[in-house]
Amino acid sequence: MLMVGPPGAGKSMLAARLPGLLPDLTPAEALEISLVHSVAGMLSEGRLLKRPPFRDPHHSASVPALVGGGARARPGEISLAHLGVLFLDEWPEFPRAALEALRQPMETGRTTVSRANAHVTYPARFQCVAAMNPCRCGYLGEPARECARAPVCGQDYQQRLSGPLLDRMDVVIEVQPLAPAELTRAPPGERTEVVAARVAAARDRQRRRGTTRCNAEAEWDALQPMADADALALLETASTRLRLSTRGQVRTLRVARSIADLAAVERVGRTHVAEALAFRHRMPGRAN
């Protein structure tokens, strides 16, 4: 997921809440991620991790820091975030080489650290959650606050992210700040445990199908039979008009399947695909 919005809109706060919505690790998952943390020397008192990890490296992180490396081929942040959340704040500020190094692990769920005397493969099945301002000044689209170079500044800033990298983001949303009146008068929202229970129920539905651990790992052959003909027709039409890649089509259907699971619906319908497509819109100020 990529969140785009001005400073102070709540992007970092939303990302920090995400791990609390995820269910506890299963015993097998806890052992798997604990082994990775043990290799990195980060397992406290030899205790197994029970909760999905949350990693938020600084945007100055190097390629070895993110994907793994060093003299002893230690795991990087993407492996330490295995089965959890990797939060990348100020996404365009990361070194270009580090960003591009994320592409293969985001697709395969693993990373290989190659050294002269060793080749080590670490798991890296993480949820990548990124946040960025729409431009360097952060206020693109606000006439009273945006800089004199708008909208060119926004286009230049967003072009630091390559098309293939953006194509791997399942959900792109704009996060707008709340007006003071909205913030002070807003009614109480759902508590974390309420939403977490809904997520846990959706995860249980995914596991009971027995095809994959979760929808993010499902391939087209497993997803297609679970969708209505109208849903697939809409996806086909939208993919042509929006020029979605094959990867984009599969990821859109994965998101639609997750939306249906959260709604406790057995088959993916047209409305689920439409909602998933709405999350793949172009970024503010960025041309198609």
PEPE-V592524 format. One record per residue. RES is the residue in one letter. SS is DSSP state (H for helix, E for strand, C for the rest). BURIAL is I if it has 24 or more other ideal C-beta (glycine too) atoms within 12 Angstrom, else O. Layout:
res-><RES;RES>
ss-><SS;SS>
burial-><BURIAL;BURIAL>
//
This chain:
res-><M;L;M;V;G;P;P;G;A;G;K;S;M;L;A;A;R;L;P;G;L;L;P;D;L;T;P;A;E;A;L;E;I;S;L;V;H;S;V;A;G;M;L;S;E;G;R;L;L;K;R;P;P;F;R;D;P;H;H;S;A;S;V;P;A;L;V;G;G;G;A;R;A;R;P;G;E;I;S;L;A;H;L;G;V;L;F;L;D;E;W;P;E;F;P;R;A;A;L;E;A;L;R;Q;P;M;E;T;G;R;T;T;V;S;R;A;N;A;H;V;T;Y;P;A;R;F;Q;C;V;A;A;M;N;P;C;R;C;G;Y;L;G;E;P;A;R;E;C;A;R;A;P;V;C;G;Q;D;Y;Q;Q;R;L;S;G;P;L;L;D;R;M;D;V;V;I;E;V;Q;P;L;A;P;A;E;L;T;R;A;P;P;G;E;R;T;E;V;V;A;A;R;V;A;A;A;R;D;R;Q;R;R;R;G;T;T;R;C;N;A;E;A;E;W;D;A;L;Q;P;M;A;D;A;D;A;L;A;L;L;E;T;A;S;T;R;L;R;L;S;T;R;G;Q;V;R;T;L;R;V;A;R;S;I;A;D;L;A;A;V;E;R;V;G;R;T;H;V;A;E;A;L;A;F;R;H;R;M;P;G;R;A;N>
ss-><C;E;E;E;C;C;C;C;C;C;H;H;H;H;H;H;H;H;H;H;H;C;C;C;C;C;H;H;H;H;H;H;H;H;H;H;H;H;H;C;C;C;C;H;H;H;C;C;C;C;C;C;C;E;E;C;C;C;C;C;C;C;H;H;H;H;H;C;E;C;C;C;C;E;C;C;H;H;H;H;C;C;C;C;E;E;E;E;C;C;H;H;H;C;C;H;H;H;H;H;C;H;H;H;H;H;H;H;C;E;E;E;E;E;E;C;C;E;E;E;E;E;E;C;C;C;E;E;E;E;E;E;C;C;C;C;C;C;C;C;C;C;C;C;C;C;C;C;C;C;C;H;H;H;H;H;H;H;C;C;C;C;H;H;H;H;C;C;C;C;C;E;E;E;C;C;C;C;C;H;H;H;H;H;H;C;C;C;C;C;C;H;H;H;H;H;H;H;H;H;H;H;H;H;H;H;H;H;H;C;C;C;C;C;H;H;H;C;C;H;H;H;H;H;C;C;E;C;H;H;H;H;H;H;H;H;H;H;H;H;H;H;C;C;C;H;H;H;H;H;H;H;H;H;H;H;H;H;H;H;H;H;C;C;C;C;C;E;C;H;H;H;H;H;H;H;H;H;C;C;C;C;C;C;C;C;C;C>
burial-><I;I;I;I;I;I;I;O;I;O;I;I;O;I;I;O;I;I;I;I;I;I;I;O;I;O;O;O;I;I;O;I;I;I;I;I;I;O;I;I;O;O;O;O;O;O;O;O;I;O;O;I;I;I;I;I;I;O;I;O;I;O;I;I;I;I;I;I;I;O;O;O;I;I;I;I;I;I;I;I;I;I;I;I;I;I;I;I;I;I;I;I;I;I;I;O;O;I;I;O;I;I;I;O;I;I;O;O;I;I;I;I;I;O;O;O;O;O;O;I;O;I;I;I;I;I;I;I;I;I;I;I;I;I;I;I;O;I;I;I;I;O;O;O;O;I;O;O;O;I;I;O;I;I;O;O;I;I;O;I;I;O;O;O;I;I;I;I;I;I;I;I;I;I;I;O;O;O;O;O;O;O;O;O;O;O;O;O;O;O;O;O;O;O;O;O;O;I;I;O;O;I;I;O;I;I;O;O;O;O;O;O;O;I;I;I;I;I;O;O;O;O;I;I;O;I;I;O;O;O;I;I;O;I;I;O;O;I;I;O;O;O;O;I;O;O;I;I;I;I;I;I;I;I;I;I;I;I;I;I;I;I;O;O;O;O;I;I;I;I;O;I;I;O;I;I;I;O;I;I;I;O;I;I;I;I;O;O>
//
